[in-house]
Amino acid sequence: MKKVVKFGGSSLASARQFKKVGDIIRADKTRRYVIPSAPGKRNSKDTKVTDMLYECYAAASAGASYKKILEAIKARYQEIIDGLELNLNLDHEFATIEENFVKGIGKDYAASRGEYLNGIVMANYLGYEFIDAAEVIFFDEHGNFEAELTNKELSERLEHVERAVIPGFYGSKHDGSIKTFSRGGSDVTGSIVARAIHADLYENWTDVSGFLVTDPRIVENPEVIETITYKELRELAYMGAGVLHEDAIFPVRKEGIPINIRNTNRPEDKGTLIVESTCRKPHYTITGIAGRKGFCAINIEKAMMNSEVGFGRKVLGVFEKFGISFEHMPSGIDTMTIMVHQDEFEEYEQSVIAGIHRAVEPDLVDLEADLALIAVVGRGMKGTRGTVGRIFSALAHARINVKMIDQGSSELNIIIGVKNSDFETAIKAIYDIFITAAI
């Protein structure tokens, strides 16, 4: 059995956290491939190493004073090395980093050094082989991840490597320059490695005991989701739910490899299992609730629009012209509503309205701003009667006016539009009727 284990920045922020990670890895011999992030915050007032590296690079590449911040970064790693009592010296690595910073080699290079150095420390601590991600994870000249080339090269490299540490977050272009994934990209690296070695399980260790039903900043101590499908997770992640980088799903999904979200500080907790499909009946009708504020609705009315061929295409063409993507598009016989991000739309609103008038000659175009979208997601909703009715009942009881509702044909999610000011209250009301009432 083979497991890939990825540890986030909070799990590796100090020597004390490193020791917890070491205990977790050594407790299971199948945890053979380790993906470390850069050291995160040790406390709420601390700074992540990646942010320190960005600051140091900006100063060094601009010819400004950078020595003080560089010494602070060195001190962070030395503190970990001393705490682990390792015979390890990173002076040569830091000399190379400093030289490249002064040259202005690139922000991606700067950002990646946190994971690179932590990978060296982790490999030394565990006695595992260190493999630089730049040698096995590839991007094309435009910065697009090359999945198949990476999978081929990584599979061949790891075929005869029993145990290894591969830093997360970055790879390289064909010219040798460093390219990073978006922030949180160590999750993606773990998924890529899991696919390459045909892992039985990808464990993603962080500072929470799994994926929560909803945002703990809105609902106090929400329930942990025991099992969630890739599709459900994609819907929730798209609407702002955190914990796992949403692109981390794709590599393992191709191989049917489950992901287990675990808590480094509570390793006894089972966490959340993310799977392609499952016959396990969910504990609650819904799996999760997530949402985002800051949307605007463009309401278009025109008699007999449903019989006008190409009406929707013409309308969306106006938004495309101005580089505005739409989120949802509920419609009726004579009405159509386009939901867009308000901050993207505001700059072009009058041009878009004029464009719609020219394109389809509507009877009326009306705008409604400051809206929030909430996704209620769950495989348990399919075939369950009265789900929408319960949502409306909960929101009505909380005195919330529903501005929009949209349900996909898969019956996996229901999207509800409310005013920004009602966002938190609406999530609490939905959580209470589906989760609290069922406990």
C-alpha positions as a printed Julia matrix, in Angstrom:
439×3 Matrix{Float64}:
   0.0    0.0     0.0
   1.23   3.49   -0.87
   0.11   6.81    0.58
   1.04  10.35   -0.37
   0.93  12.79    2.54
   0.87  16.55    2.13
   1.37  18.87    5.1
   0.27  22.51    5.07
   2.16  25.54    6.32
   0.61  25.56    9.78
   1.65  21.92   10.2
   5.29  22.84    9.51
   5.56  26.28   11.1
   7.97  25.26   13.86
  10.17  22.43   15.12
   7.36  21.42   17.47
   4.97  21.03   14.53
   7.64  19.19   12.53
   7.89  16.63   15.31
   4.11  16.06   15.19
   4.42  15.5    11.44
   7.32  13.1    11.96
   5.27  11.08   14.46
   2.35  10.9    12.0
   4.55   9.7     9.12
   6.44   7.15   11.22
   3.2    5.78   12.67
   2.24   4.38    9.24
   4.9    2.81    7.02
   2.68   3.22    3.96
   3.12   7.04    4.17
   6.0    6.95    1.73
   5.84  10.17   -0.27
   5.76  13.51    1.53
   4.76  16.92    0.1
   5.68  19.84    2.4
   4.47  23.43    2.2
   6.56  26.4     3.34
   6.48  27.24    7.07
   3.28  29.07    7.95
   2.39  31.26   10.9
   3.48  30.16   14.37
   0.88  32.47   15.9
  -1.7   35.02   14.76
   0.86  37.85   14.72
   3.48  35.89   12.79
   4.25  36.1     9.05
   4.27  33.21    6.59
   7.68  32.45    5.1
   6.26  32.78    1.56
   5.2   36.36    2.32
   8.65  37.08    3.77
  10.24  35.74    0.58
   8.03  37.97   -1.58
   9.04  40.99    0.51
  12.73  40.09    0.39
  12.69  39.54   -3.37
  10.86  42.82   -4.06
  13.55  44.73   -2.14
  16.57  42.82   -3.49
  15.47  42.93   -7.14
  14.79  46.67   -6.85
  18.22  47.36   -5.37
  16.77  48.29   -1.97
  17.85  47.08    1.47
  16.93  43.41    1.91
  19.5   41.92    4.34
  17.32  42.26    7.44
  14.38  40.32    5.99
  16.73  37.7     4.52
  18.27  37.16    7.94
  14.78  36.78    9.43
  14.0   34.05    6.86
  17.29  32.29    7.66
  16.42  32.48   11.37
  13.05  30.78   10.78
  14.72  27.76    9.19
  17.59  27.67   11.67
  15.09  27.62   14.51
  13.46  24.52   12.99
  16.82  22.84   12.29
  18.06  23.5    15.85
  14.77  22.34   17.36
  15.02  19.07   15.44
  18.73  18.71   16.34
  19.69  18.17   12.72
  23.21  18.28   11.3
  22.16  20.49    8.4
  23.56  23.73    6.99
  21.55  25.8     4.48
  24.2   28.52    3.92
  24.97  27.4     0.37
  21.25  27.35   -0.5
  20.72  30.82    0.92
  23.77  32.17   -0.95
  22.26  30.94   -4.22
  18.86  32.38   -3.32
  20.38  35.77   -2.45
  22.31  35.87   -5.73
  19.19  35.05   -7.74
  17.09  37.59   -5.82
  19.55  40.37   -6.63
  19.5   39.28  -10.3
  15.7   39.59  -10.29
  15.21  36.02  -11.46
  11.44  36.12  -10.93
   8.68  36.21   -8.31
   7.76  32.55   -8.87
  11.31  31.52   -8.02
  11.16  33.64   -4.87
   7.84  32.19   -3.76
   8.94  28.6    -4.37
  12.0   28.75   -2.12
   9.91  28.31    1.03
   8.76  24.85   -0.06
  12.18  24.03   -1.54
  14.04  24.7     1.72
  11.38  23.02    3.84
  11.65  19.97    1.58
  15.38  19.76    2.27
  14.77  20.02    6.02
  11.97  17.44    5.92
  14.01  14.93    3.88
  16.93  15.3     6.28
  14.65  14.87    9.29
  12.91  11.75    7.95
  15.89  10.21    6.18
  13.95  10.22    2.9
  15.29  11.07   -0.57
  14.84  14.7    -1.61
  13.52  15.3    -5.14
  13.34  18.88   -6.38
   9.88  19.5    -7.85
  11.52  21.54  -10.64
  12.98  18.28  -11.99
   9.68  16.39  -12.22
   6.78  18.88  -12.56
   6.54  20.78  -15.84
   4.84  23.81  -17.38
   4.88  24.96  -21.0
   6.3   28.31  -22.13
   2.91  29.96  -21.44
   2.84  28.7   -17.85
   0.23  25.99  -18.43
   0.69  22.82  -16.4
   1.71  19.84  -18.58
  -0.15  17.02  -16.89
   0.76  14.07  -19.08
   4.46  14.91  -19.45
   4.69  15.45  -15.69
   2.92  12.16  -14.97
   5.29  10.26  -17.28
   8.49  11.81  -15.9
   7.4   11.66  -12.27
   6.27   8.03  -12.55
   9.63   7.02  -14.02
  11.56   8.99  -11.39
   9.67   7.51   -8.45
   9.44   3.95   -9.78
  12.53   2.84   -7.87
  12.36   5.37   -5.03
  10.92   3.79   -1.9
  10.46   7.0     0.12
  10.78  10.61   -0.99
  10.09  14.24   -0.15
   8.91  16.4    -3.07
   8.31  20.1    -2.26
   4.87  21.41   -3.11
   3.66  24.46   -5.02
   6.08  24.69   -7.94
   7.67  23.11  -11.0
   9.63  24.42  -13.97
   9.27  25.51  -17.58
  11.36  23.92  -20.32
  13.87  26.79  -20.12
  14.51  25.86  -16.49
  12.72  28.86  -14.96
  10.55  28.2   -11.92
   6.75  28.33  -12.25
   4.36  28.09   -9.32
   0.77  26.98   -9.04
  -1.66  29.48   -7.54
  -1.55  30.02   -3.76
  -2.26  26.78   -1.93
  -0.79  24.84   -4.84
   0.99  22.3    -2.62
  -2.38  20.52   -2.55
  -2.09  20.15   -6.33
   1.46  18.78   -6.09
   0.28  16.11   -3.66
  -2.47  15.1    -6.05
  -0.02  14.95   -8.99
   2.35  12.7    -7.04
  -0.53  10.47   -5.91
  -1.55   9.94   -9.53
   2.02   9.26  -10.66
   2.64   6.48   -8.12
  -0.91   5.06   -8.29
  -1.37   5.77   -4.58
  -4.04   4.02   -2.57
  -4.78   7.21   -0.65
  -3.79  10.88   -0.68
  -3.75  12.31    2.86
  -3.88  16.09    3.06
  -2.91  17.22    6.57
  -3.9   20.7     7.72
  -5.13  22.48   10.87
  -8.79  21.4    10.75
 -10.35  17.99   11.31
 -11.83  17.7     7.86
 -14.18  19.61    5.6
 -16.86  21.44    7.57
 -20.52  21.64    6.55
 -20.23  25.41    6.48
 -17.99  28.34    7.4
 -17.12  28.25   11.14
 -16.94  32.06   11.09
 -20.7   32.05   10.44
 -21.89  28.95   12.31
 -20.16  28.06   15.55
 -18.61  24.56   15.57
 -20.28  23.23   12.41
 -20.35  19.49   11.85
 -17.53  17.76    9.96
 -18.43  16.11    6.64
 -17.51  12.42    6.88
 -17.62  11.62    3.14
 -17.96  13.94    0.16
 -17.77  13.29   -3.58
 -15.49  15.16   -5.99
 -18.55  16.76   -7.59
 -19.91  18.01   -4.28
 -16.53  19.38   -3.3
 -16.15  21.19   -6.62
 -19.49  22.91   -6.13
 -18.61  23.99   -2.59
 -15.05  25.05   -3.45
 -16.32  27.12   -6.38
 -18.59  29.0    -3.99
 -15.74  29.84   -1.66
 -15.37  26.87    0.7
 -11.69  26.42    1.6
  -9.45  23.65    3.03
  -8.38  22.14   -0.33
  -7.18  23.82   -3.55
  -9.98  23.08   -6.05
  -7.54  22.04   -8.81
  -6.18  19.28   -6.55
  -9.18  17.12   -7.43
  -8.42  16.56  -11.12
  -5.21  14.43  -11.05
  -6.53  11.95   -8.46
  -9.98  11.86  -10.03
  -8.43  10.36  -13.17
  -7.12   7.46  -11.09
 -10.03   7.1    -8.66
  -7.75   7.9    -5.69
  -9.56   9.12   -2.57
  -8.35  12.16   -0.63
  -8.43  12.21    3.18
  -8.41  15.64    4.87
  -6.79  15.23    8.31
  -5.77  17.41   11.27
  -2.07  17.43   12.21
  -2.95  18.59   15.72
  -5.65  15.91   16.15
  -4.34  12.88   14.24
  -6.86  10.6    15.94
  -9.74  12.34   14.09
 -10.83  10.51   10.92
 -11.32  13.72    8.97
 -13.16  13.9     5.65
 -12.88  11.33    2.87
 -13.23  12.75   -0.65
 -14.22  10.1    -3.21
 -15.4    9.84   -6.82
 -18.62   8.09   -5.87
 -20.04   6.28   -2.86
 -23.02   4.22   -1.85
 -22.66   5.45    1.73
 -25.84   7.2     2.71
 -25.07  10.75    3.89
 -25.84  11.5     7.51
 -27.81  14.6     6.53
 -29.86  15.49    3.45
 -27.32  18.16    2.52
 -23.54  17.79    2.47
 -22.47  21.42    2.74
 -23.37  25.1     2.46
 -21.08  27.74    0.95
 -21.48  31.11   -0.65
 -20.04  34.42   -1.7
 -21.1   38.05   -1.59
 -20.69  40.76   -4.21
 -22.92  39.82   -7.13
 -25.14  41.86   -9.39
 -28.23  40.73  -11.32
 -29.02  42.07  -14.78
 -32.71  41.4   -15.38
 -33.81  41.43  -19.03
 -37.47  41.42  -20.08
 -38.83  40.96  -23.58
 -42.16  39.56  -24.72
 -41.79  36.25  -26.59
 -38.02  36.08  -26.08
 -38.32  32.3   -25.79
 -39.27  32.07  -29.49
 -36.42  34.32  -30.66
 -33.62  32.03  -31.86
 -30.18  33.08  -30.59
 -31.5   35.48  -27.96
 -29.36  34.07  -25.14
 -26.25  33.87  -27.32
 -26.61  37.51  -28.34
 -27.0   38.64  -24.73
 -24.0   36.63  -23.52
 -22.01  37.94  -26.48
 -22.3   41.44  -25.02
 -20.81  40.28  -21.71
 -18.07  38.38  -23.56
 -17.15  41.53  -25.5
 -16.28  43.27  -22.23
 -14.54  40.26  -20.67
 -17.27  39.64  -18.08
 -18.03  36.03  -17.14
 -21.46  35.1   -15.8
 -22.14  32.93  -12.77
 -25.78  31.88  -13.24
 -28.53  32.53  -15.77
 -32.03  31.65  -14.54
 -34.74  32.42  -17.1
 -38.48  32.38  -17.77
 -40.66  32.7   -20.87
 -40.24  36.46  -21.14
 -37.39  37.08  -18.68
 -33.7   36.33  -18.33
 -31.38  37.14  -15.43
 -27.59  37.24  -15.71
 -25.69  36.98  -12.42
 -22.18  38.49  -12.53
 -19.48  39.66  -10.11
 -20.37  43.22   -9.24
 -16.77  44.48   -9.14
 -16.17  43.16  -12.69
 -19.43  44.62  -14.0
 -19.51  48.13  -12.49
 -16.85  49.59  -14.78
 -18.74  48.54  -17.91
 -22.36  48.6   -16.75
 -23.64  51.37  -19.01
 -21.78  49.96  -22.02
 -23.24  46.51  -21.34
 -26.78  47.87  -21.0
 -26.4   49.77  -24.28
 -24.97  46.65  -25.9
 -27.94  44.54  -24.77
 -30.38  47.1   -26.19
 -28.6   47.04  -29.54
 -28.28  43.24  -29.6
 -31.81  42.11  -28.65
 -34.03  45.23  -28.27
 -35.45  44.29  -24.84
 -38.57  45.81  -23.32
 -36.68  46.47  -20.06
 -33.22  46.08  -18.54
 -33.05  46.39  -14.77
 -30.1   46.03  -12.37
 -30.04  44.78   -8.79
 -26.78  45.11   -6.87
 -25.3   43.86   -3.57
 -26.46  40.27   -3.86
 -24.98  37.09   -2.39
 -25.16  33.57   -3.8
 -25.45  30.54   -1.51
 -24.93  26.97   -2.72
 -26.69  24.18   -0.86
 -24.96  20.99   -2.01
 -25.64  17.33   -1.37
 -25.99  14.0    -3.13
 -28.67  13.21   -0.53
 -30.99  15.82   -2.06
 -31.56  13.68   -5.14
 -34.85  11.88   -4.69
 -35.53  13.56   -1.35
 -38.87  15.32   -1.39
 -39.38  18.78   -0.01
 -35.75  19.99    0.05
 -36.5   23.28   -1.7
 -39.6   23.73    0.44
 -37.53  23.33    3.62
 -35.03  25.92    2.38
 -37.81  28.42    1.63
 -39.43  27.69    4.99
 -36.16  28.3     6.86
 -35.5   31.56    5.01
 -39.07  32.78    5.42
 -38.88  32.06    9.17
 -35.67  34.15    9.28
 -37.47  36.95    7.39
 -35.18  36.69    4.37
 -36.43  37.52    0.89
 -35.14  35.12   -1.79
 -34.03  37.02   -4.9
 -33.21  34.01   -7.06
 -33.22  30.22   -6.98
 -31.57  27.93   -9.5
 -31.27  24.13   -9.45
 -29.22  22.03  -11.83
 -30.64  18.92  -13.48
 -28.22  16.74  -11.48
 -30.11  17.71   -8.29
 -26.72  18.02   -6.64
 -26.94  21.69   -5.76
 -29.4   24.51   -5.29
 -28.23  28.11   -5.72
 -30.06  30.8    -3.76
 -29.66  34.55   -4.23
 -30.2   36.9    -1.28
 -29.13  40.41   -0.32
 -25.56  40.74    0.94
 -26.91  41.89    4.29
 -28.87  38.62    4.68
 -25.96  36.33    3.75
 -24.85  35.13    7.19
 -28.4   34.89    8.55
 -29.46  32.81    5.55
 -26.6   30.32    5.98
 -27.39  29.94    9.68
 -31.08  29.35    8.9
 -30.32  26.66    6.29
 -27.78  24.98    8.57
 -30.25  24.91   11.45
 -33.09  23.31    9.51
 -30.96  20.6     7.86
 -28.23  19.94   10.44
 -29.09  21.26   13.9
 -32.65  19.95   13.71
 -31.37  16.51   12.69
 -28.78  16.1    15.46
